[in-house]
Amino acid sequence: MNRYHFKARQQRGAALFIALILLLIITVLAISSMRESTLEARITANTIESKRLFNAAEAGLREGERRIALSLSPLDSCGSIPCIKGVATTYTADFSTAHAYSGVDGATAMSRNVHWYIRDTPAGAAESQAIDPTYGAASGSRSGGGITIRYYEINSQAYNSSASAAATSCTIDVICLRSVVVRLYTD
């Protein structure tokens, strides 16, 4: 009987060792799972913020488009909103003198910083196409028969206040959108 009692004493340490290894494996799996869920939460938060910025930038585009639609005559250089901030000769965007989003009513606020501006778009330039392929018109504004055709480029930018106090370039944290609007004015 002494012999069996001796074997039981030798195996008591083995059971403790196996229990510690199992506990270590469970701990590593739990930490790995927590890190993975934290990473997924960050990815989800970034995706949501990206969608919010995109929607805010699109709201800026729509404000510019609505203001052009409400204008009764072709836009002039800046004075009162809406106005032309220059001529679109390149694809670069300059938001240094852009309008802050306020909605057409002038009192709407956004949870993100949104800026927009309008540029005149001359058709018939080196990289543009003719306005009216049927007649081959090739000028940015065409008059005739009491109708004036104007092309306007609207640029919009949205960024979170934590991105930068004065975001000027378009990056992953600063969403920039552009659209072109054709407006017919009657004389």
Secondary structure, 3 states (H helix, E strand, C coil): CHHHHHHHHHHHHHHHHHHHHHHHHHHHHHHHHHHHHHHHHHHHHHHHHHHHHHHHHHHHHHHHHHHHHHCCCCCCECCCCCCEEEECCCCCCCCCCCEECCCCCCCCCCCCEEEEEEEECCCCCCCCCCCECCCCECCCEEEECCEEEEEEEEEEEEECCCCCCCCCCCCCCEEEEEEEEEEEEEC
